Amino acid sequence: MFKNRTFILAMISLLGLFGLKKVTAQDWPNLKKYQSANSTLLKGEFDTNRVVFMGNSITEGWANENPSFFTKNPYVNRGIGGQTTPQMLLRFRQDVIELKPRIVVILAGTNDIAGNTGPITLEQIRDNILSMVQLAKAHNIVPIVCSVLPAYDYPWRPGLNPNIKIPKLNQLLKQMATENEVPYLDYFSKMADHRNGLPKEYTTDEVHLTKKGYQEMEKLVGKALEEAVKN
């Protein structure tokens, strides 16, 4: 044992001589992105009708395409482009729970299917969203589970057949929402074309949305929020 310890200490010394530096861990879930904004929000006046929109680039781009949707309402945009459900789950506490919203709108899953952070099954995607639902409910926040939006193909990873996989995931999400007695917002059936993709007027690249696409989403989520408040 003593010899092994001596060997390890010698190796550490050698590594130091060769100038090996510590590896800084990457901020994989992007926890820093909204830290400052969250701090500012929490210092301001609290709105009991606050709604947090948790998502990926589709959610993040919403604030850029139509900022008034968020500035004229007590809506907080916490979308991060490219993110998958495990990343969102890791930042859910700081970007949703700590903001004490009345409702959280969860739109996630398409980047998982695209494999942005590696292999994952549809059931695992569902389970990550379920974990967000359970966290929200445990903190008296009403979760609205959104269907994944239509996508015929991913321009950055073609050939993965999201037009087939997304409807299957949406069935899992709808069933999960029903079993957990939380609202399910079906964007897909209202926005899909005959290919199970987005119509040209709704999208710039088969995935991301035009202003008209966001306007359609605003109508649908508006109704879902009204229903959630009533219930």
PyMOL commands that set and color helices and strands:
alter all, ss='L'
color gray80, all
select helices_A, chain A and resi 2-17+35-43+57-65+68-71+85-95+97-99+110-113+122-138+162-179+188-191+200-202+211-230
alter helices_A, ss='H'
color red, helices_A
select strands_A, chain A and resi 51-55+75-79+103-106+142-146+184-185
alter strands_A, ss='S'
color yellow, strands_A
deselect
rebuild
show_as cartoon
